[in-house]
Amino acid sequence: MTTWSPAARAGVAICVPARNEADMLPQLFAAIERLDRCGVAPILCLLLDSCDDHSASVARSYAEQASLPVHVARAHQTEPNAGRARHRAMQLGARALNGTGILLATDADSKPEVDWLQAMVAALGHAEVVAGRVRRTVTQPHPTQDRIERYYEALHARRRVLDPVAWEAAATHHQTSSANLGISVHHYRSLGGFQPLTAGEDARLADDAARAGMRVRRDAASVVHTSDRRTGRVLHGFAHGLRTLDGAGDGIEVAHPDDATWQYRGHASARRAYRDGELADLADAIDIPTDHLRGVMRDSPNAEAFAMRVIPVPLGGMRRVTLPVAEAALAAMSSGRHAA
């Protein structure tokens, strides 16, 4: 039986920033028309961000014949800023919902699966923030990106073995992308929304949510397909990342699995310490005085907030190593040859 969140009954706003996306918007609109809406009342909220192409006329034409309400707004900023544009799109959605309901973020060059609404609404019955899976539309090979994704998928699987949480999806994944993200209006506003970052605004929102004690669920049942184009609309966005990886070979760097493993085990230990009220072992392990931990515990609304606040990264920081080194180290861990 599906667990329906109270916010779903108040409606869902699909929030999309678009910057000169006249060519891509029709496929997004077609995907939205195909969505299974059983039990869900969606609204499309499109933020035209400094567009100087035909995006406005494409959006207007769609709004005139769409099968759901369409809200379109314009914004102007001299420099592309993904976080600011996305926040304005979410604000548009919150206003369209009269301050109550679910905000779903996606991109103008993306296509949600038919069951996307159902999957996101169901997942939000288990967590305050849901990050769905993003699948690249493959128009040209990108083997390095494929390797990076396989590496982080394996690392995330290790995370959930070492630090299982009740709200995680049975089929999970490693991604946190604003091309497929869901949160209620209430929780979005309580976090202050997407920060005005040129990139990484999605990971920052998820981190802020966890530090506030919210459950962040990465659910592979929710799928959005996105473009693998190399020319994007924002600085340091996904397209820029793919372009950078083209030809990068083995020189690309990723998080060291030893450090990530230390962090995952630390999160699990911190949750146990919060639950049991026993801080001495945790204090010794992370070299933080017990009195300080007790103060953080007092200020943390729950075990999730406590764990995220006292164990953000390893004591020496999160090291970066080349992808082959990281892959070999993770493979050794998985086979039991390396004690992390």
C-alpha positions as CSV (number, residue, x, y, z in Angstrom):
1,M,0.0,0.0,0.0
2,T,1.4,3.4,-1.0
3,T,2.2,5.8,1.9
4,W,0.8,9.2,0.8
5,S,2.3,12.2,2.4
6,P,-0.1,14.9,3.7
7,A,1.6,17.4,1.3
8,A,0.5,15.4,-1.7
9,R,-3.2,16.1,-1.1
10,A,-2.4,19.8,-1.3
11,G,-0.8,19.4,-4.7
12,V,2.5,19.2,-6.4
13,A,4.5,21.9,-8.2
14,I,7.0,20.8,-10.8
15,C,9.6,23.6,-10.7
16,V,11.8,24.1,-13.7
17,P,14.3,26.9,-14.4
18,A,15.1,27.4,-18.1
19,R,17.8,29.5,-19.7
20,N,17.5,29.6,-23.5
21,E,16.0,26.1,-23.8
22,A,13.6,26.6,-26.7
23,D,14.9,23.5,-28.4
24,M,14.7,21.3,-25.3
25,L,11.4,22.4,-23.7
26,P,9.1,20.5,-26.1
27,Q,10.4,17.2,-24.9
28,L,10.0,18.2,-21.3
29,F,6.4,19.2,-21.9
30,A,5.7,16.0,-23.7
31,A,7.1,14.0,-20.8
32,I,5.0,16.0,-18.3
33,E,1.9,15.2,-20.4
34,R,2.7,11.5,-20.2
35,L,3.0,11.5,-16.3
36,D,0.7,9.2,-14.3
37,R,-1.3,11.7,-12.2
38,C,-3.5,9.3,-10.3
39,G,-4.1,10.9,-6.9
40,V,-1.8,13.8,-7.6
41,A,-2.7,17.3,-8.8
42,P,0.5,18.7,-10.5
43,I,1.2,22.3,-11.6
44,L,4.1,23.2,-13.8
45,C,6.1,26.2,-12.7
46,L,8.6,27.4,-15.3
47,L,11.1,30.2,-14.5
48,L,12.5,31.7,-17.7
49,D,16.0,32.8,-16.6
50,S,17.4,35.6,-18.7
51,C,16.1,34.0,-21.9
52,D,16.8,35.8,-25.2
53,D,15.7,32.9,-27.5
54,H,12.2,31.6,-28.2
55,S,11.7,29.9,-24.8
56,A,8.9,32.3,-23.9
57,S,6.9,31.6,-27.0
58,V,7.4,27.9,-26.7
59,A,6.2,28.0,-23.1
60,R,3.2,30.2,-24.0
61,S,2.1,27.8,-26.8
62,Y,2.3,24.9,-24.4
63,A,0.4,26.7,-21.6
64,E,-2.5,27.4,-24.0
65,Q,-3.1,23.7,-24.6
66,A,-1.6,22.0,-21.6
67,S,-3.6,19.5,-19.6
68,L,-2.4,20.9,-16.3
69,P,-2.0,24.5,-14.9
70,V,1.2,26.2,-16.1
71,H,2.7,29.1,-14.3
72,V,5.4,31.0,-16.2
73,A,7.6,33.8,-14.7
74,R,10.6,35.7,-16.0
75,A,13.8,36.6,-14.1
76,H,17.0,38.5,-15.2
77,Q,20.5,38.0,-13.9
78,T,23.6,39.2,-15.6
79,E,25.6,36.0,-14.8
80,P,24.2,32.5,-14.9
81,N,23.6,31.2,-11.3
82,A,22.1,27.8,-11.0
83,G,21.2,28.1,-7.4
84,R,19.5,31.4,-7.7
85,A,17.5,30.5,-10.7
86,R,16.4,27.2,-9.2
87,H,15.4,28.9,-6.0
88,R,13.2,31.3,-7.9
89,A,11.6,28.4,-9.7
90,M,10.9,26.8,-6.3
91,Q,9.5,30.1,-4.9
92,L,7.2,30.2,-7.9
93,G,6.0,26.7,-7.1
94,A,5.4,27.6,-3.5
95,R,3.3,30.5,-4.4
96,A,1.3,28.5,-6.9
97,L,0.6,26.0,-4.1
98,N,-0.4,28.7,-1.7
99,G,2.4,27.6,0.6
100,T,1.4,24.0,1.2
101,G,2.4,21.0,-0.9
102,I,5.3,19.3,-2.6
103,L,8.0,20.9,-4.7
104,L,9.6,18.7,-7.4
105,A,12.7,20.1,-9.1
106,T,13.8,19.1,-12.5
107,D,15.6,20.6,-15.5
108,A,14.4,21.9,-18.9
109,D,16.6,19.4,-20.7
110,S,15.2,16.5,-18.8
111,K,12.4,13.9,-19.2
112,P,10.8,12.3,-16.1
113,E,9.6,8.8,-16.4
114,V,5.9,8.2,-16.5
115,D,5.7,7.1,-12.9
116,W,7.9,9.9,-11.6
117,L,5.1,11.7,-9.7
118,Q,3.9,8.5,-8.1
119,A,7.4,7.5,-7.1
120,M,8.3,10.9,-5.6
121,V,5.1,11.3,-3.7
122,A,5.4,7.8,-2.2
123,A,9.0,8.4,-1.3
124,L,8.2,11.6,0.5
125,G,5.9,9.6,2.8
126,H,9.2,8.2,4.2
127,A,11.5,11.2,4.2
128,E,11.6,14.9,4.2
129,V,13.9,15.1,1.1
130,V,14.0,12.7,-1.8
131,A,16.8,12.6,-4.4
132,G,15.8,10.5,-7.4
133,R,18.0,8.8,-9.9
134,V,19.2,10.7,-13.0
135,R,20.0,8.8,-16.1
136,R,22.1,10.4,-18.9
137,T,20.7,10.2,-22.4
138,V,23.7,8.7,-24.3
139,T,24.4,10.5,-27.5
140,Q,28.2,10.0,-27.4
141,P,30.5,7.8,-25.3
142,H,31.7,9.1,-21.9
143,P,33.6,6.2,-20.4
144,T,35.3,8.2,-17.6
145,Q,31.9,9.5,-16.4
146,D,30.6,5.9,-16.5
147,R,33.5,4.7,-14.3
148,I,33.0,7.6,-11.8
149,E,29.4,6.7,-11.5
150,R,30.2,3.0,-10.9
151,Y,32.7,4.0,-8.3
152,Y,30.4,6.2,-6.4
153,E,27.5,3.7,-6.7
154,A,29.8,1.0,-5.1
155,L,30.9,3.5,-2.4
156,H,27.3,4.4,-1.6
157,A,26.4,0.7,-1.3
158,R,29.2,0.4,1.2
159,R,27.8,3.4,3.1
160,R,24.4,1.7,3.5
161,V,26.0,-1.5,4.8
162,L,28.1,0.4,7.4
163,D,25.4,3.0,8.2
164,P,21.9,1.6,7.5
165,V,19.0,4.0,8.0
166,A,15.4,3.1,8.2
167,W,14.2,5.7,5.7
168,E,16.5,4.7,2.8
169,A,15.0,3.1,-0.2
170,A,15.4,-0.6,-0.9
171,A,16.8,0.3,-4.3
172,T,19.0,3.3,-3.6
173,H,21.8,5.2,-5.5
174,H,24.5,7.7,-4.8
175,Q,23.2,10.8,-6.7
176,T,22.0,14.1,-5.3
177,S,20.8,16.1,-8.3
178,S,18.4,19.0,-8.6
179,A,17.3,17.4,-11.9
180,N,15.3,15.0,-9.7
181,L,14.7,16.3,-6.2
182,G,11.6,16.5,-4.0
183,I,10.8,18.4,-0.8
184,S,7.7,19.9,0.8
185,V,7.2,23.7,0.7
186,H,7.4,23.7,4.5
187,H,10.8,22.0,4.7
188,Y,12.2,23.9,1.8
189,R,11.4,27.2,3.4
190,S,12.7,26.1,6.8
191,L,16.1,25.4,5.1
192,G,16.2,28.7,3.3
193,G,16.0,27.0,-0.1
194,F,18.7,26.5,-2.7
195,Q,21.7,28.7,-2.0
196,P,22.9,31.1,-4.8
197,L,25.8,28.8,-5.9
198,T,26.9,28.5,-9.5
199,A,27.0,24.7,-9.0
200,G,26.5,22.2,-6.2
201,E,23.3,23.8,-4.9
202,D,21.6,20.4,-4.8
203,A,24.3,18.7,-2.7
204,R,24.3,21.8,-0.4
205,L,20.5,21.6,0.1
206,A,20.7,17.9,1.0
207,D,23.6,18.5,3.4
208,D,21.7,21.4,5.1
209,A,18.7,19.1,5.4
210,A,20.6,16.3,7.1
211,R,22.3,18.8,9.5
212,A,18.8,20.0,10.4
213,G,17.8,16.5,11.2
214,M,15.8,15.8,8.1
215,R,15.8,12.4,6.4
216,V,17.3,12.4,3.0
217,R,16.2,9.4,0.9
218,R,18.0,8.5,-2.4
219,D,15.3,6.5,-4.2
220,A,16.1,4.7,-7.5
221,A,12.4,4.1,-8.2
222,S,12.2,7.8,-9.2
223,V,13.9,8.3,-12.6
224,V,14.6,11.4,-14.7
225,H,16.5,11.2,-18.0
226,T,18.7,14.2,-18.7
227,S,20.8,15.4,-21.6
228,D,24.4,14.5,-21.9
229,R,25.2,17.7,-23.9
230,R,28.6,19.3,-23.5
231,T,27.4,22.9,-23.9
232,G,25.3,23.9,-20.9
233,R,23.5,26.9,-19.6
234,V,25.3,27.5,-16.3
235,L,28.9,27.7,-15.1
236,H,30.4,24.5,-13.8
237,G,27.2,22.5,-14.4
238,F,26.7,19.0,-15.5
239,A,27.5,19.8,-19.1
240,H,30.7,21.5,-18.1
241,G,31.6,18.4,-16.0
242,L,31.1,16.0,-18.9
243,R,33.1,18.3,-21.2
244,T,35.9,18.4,-18.7
245,L,36.0,14.6,-18.4
246,D,36.2,14.0,-22.1
247,G,39.8,12.9,-22.6
248,A,40.7,13.2,-18.9
249,G,41.6,9.6,-18.7
250,D,42.9,8.2,-15.4
251,G,43.9,11.6,-14.0
252,I,40.5,12.5,-12.7
253,E,40.3,12.6,-8.8
254,V,37.6,11.2,-6.6
255,A,37.0,10.8,-2.8
256,H,39.4,8.4,-1.1
257,P,37.3,5.3,0.0
258,D,39.2,5.0,3.3
259,D,38.1,8.5,4.3
260,A,34.5,7.9,3.1
261,T,34.4,4.7,5.1
262,W,35.7,6.4,8.2
263,Q,32.9,9.0,7.8
264,Y,30.2,6.3,7.3
265,R,31.3,4.4,10.3
266,G,31.4,7.6,12.3
267,H,27.8,8.5,11.3
268,A,26.7,5.1,12.5
269,S,28.6,5.5,15.8
270,A,27.2,8.9,16.4
271,R,23.6,7.8,15.9
272,R,24.2,5.0,18.4
273,A,25.7,7.4,20.9
274,Y,22.8,9.8,20.5
275,R,20.3,6.9,21.0
276,D,22.1,5.5,24.1
277,G,23.4,8.7,25.6
278,E,26.9,7.2,25.8
279,L,29.4,9.7,24.4
280,A,32.8,8.6,25.8
281,D,33.7,6.1,23.0
282,L,32.6,8.5,20.3
283,A,34.6,11.4,21.9
284,D,37.8,9.2,21.9
285,A,37.2,8.1,18.3
286,I,36.8,11.6,16.8
287,D,39.0,13.4,19.3
288,I,36.3,15.8,20.5
289,P,35.7,16.5,24.2
290,T,32.7,14.8,25.7
291,D,31.4,18.1,27.0
292,H,31.4,19.5,23.5
293,L,29.6,16.5,22.1
294,R,27.0,16.8,24.9
295,G,26.4,20.4,23.9
296,V,25.9,19.4,20.2
297,M,23.6,16.7,21.3
298,R,21.5,19.1,23.3
299,D,21.2,21.4,20.3
300,S,20.4,18.6,17.8
301,P,16.7,17.7,17.2
302,N,17.5,14.0,16.5
303,A,20.2,11.5,15.9
304,E,20.5,12.4,12.2
305,A,21.3,16.0,12.9
306,F,23.8,15.0,15.6
307,A,25.6,12.6,13.3
308,M,25.9,15.1,10.5
309,R,27.1,17.8,12.8
310,V,29.8,16.0,14.7
311,I,31.1,14.0,11.8
312,P,31.1,16.1,8.6
313,V,34.5,14.9,7.2
314,P,37.5,12.9,8.5
315,L,39.8,14.8,10.9
316,G,42.4,15.4,8.2
317,G,39.8,16.3,5.5
318,M,38.5,14.2,2.7
319,R,41.5,13.2,0.5
320,R,41.2,13.1,-3.3
321,V,43.0,10.4,-5.2
322,T,43.0,9.4,-8.9
323,L,40.2,7.1,-10.0
324,P,42.3,4.0,-10.5
325,V,43.8,4.3,-7.0
326,A,40.3,4.7,-5.5
327,E,38.9,1.8,-7.6
328,A,41.7,-0.5,-6.5
329,A,41.3,0.5,-2.8
330,L,37.6,0.0,-2.8
331,A,37.9,-3.4,-4.5
332,A,40.4,-4.4,-1.9
333,M,38.0,-3.4,0.9
334,S,35.1,-5.3,-0.7
335,S,37.2,-8.4,-1.0
336,G,38.3,-8.1,2.6
337,R,42.0,-7.7,1.9
338,H,42.1,-4.1,3.3
339,A,41.0,-3.0,6.8
340,A,39.6,0.5,6.4
